[in-house]
Amino acid sequence: MTAAPLVSLSSGHHIPQLGLGTWPFDNAQAADVVATALELGYRLVDTAENYGNEEGVGEGLRRSGVPRSEIFLTTKFNRAWHSVAGVREAWENSARRLGVDYLDLFLIHWPNPDQGTYTEAWEGLLELRDEGKVHSIGVSNFTPEHLGTIIEATGVGPDVNQIQLCPYWVQHEARAYHGAHAIATESYSPLGKGQDLLAESVVVAAAEAHGVTPAQAVLRWHTQQGLVAIPKSSSRERLAQNLDVFGFELSAAEIAAFNALNGSGPKAADPNTFGH
Ligand code: A2P
């Protein structure tokens, strides 16, 4: 059984470098895929209130028989809860739906700067962390500007920022900021949603050179650079393949060729104008 290496977080906890994304599974699919992924050796599972599948994810965790303590479970909350009391309620709701009594990582899903209360949400997360309800705390879709606002207000940065990141969307500026503030970078849509990216000639060439699939080459691009990646797949075979990416090394030239795809793919959502 494959196991992903771990990345140390500022909290002192450790996150597996490769995990399972669960959007857009419904409850039934999430239960099946989560149970299969855990059986295959996945130990990081990522969901969100907004995906509407936390109950199914929880069912998959229980069905797998893997002890809770071996699983790193992440969920995220919506803009309606961006207050200190609201985050507590969001935690209670997610914990109940998932059937767990703590979360490994709880994230502000989007900054929603139009609402202007993500700092209050961050203060709520700090309380939950101090009470042990959440082991590590973080954000998603935050730009360096949003990160600077919460760090200035509270003196504490997130353990993790989960952002859309793949060779089409390399996120140099965000990653430099994260590096300077001990924030782990977690890549969502790491396969570029599985479409054109996997047919790019540089990706196909690297895959052929290493005897792996294009998806494995892209996931190695993430993990070799210290990123945490959470690809989603509904197929058992591809789930297994996506976890099996630690037995080869891309060359510096291959990594540079992937980086050169930056900006050439579909546009990502803008966290200043999009969010829920
Ligand atoms: P499927 O669920 O049929 O496997 P992302 O995680 O970047 O959003 O990408 C998810 C998409 O990539 C899904 O459409 C998924 O399809 C596809 N995908 C996941 N793993 C692989 C793989 N190893 N090879 C090809 N496509 C994949």
Boltz pocket constraint, residues with backbone or C-beta under 6 A from the ligand:
constraints:
  - pocket:
      binder: B
      contacts: [[A, 21], [A, 23], [A, 188], [A, 189], [A, 190], [A, 191], [A, 192], [A, 193], [A, 194], [A, 195], [A, 198], [A, 213], [A, 215], [A, 216], [A, 230], [A, 231], [A, 232], [A, 233], [A, 234], [A, 235], [A, 238], [A, 239], [A, 241], [A, 242]]
      max_distance: 6.0
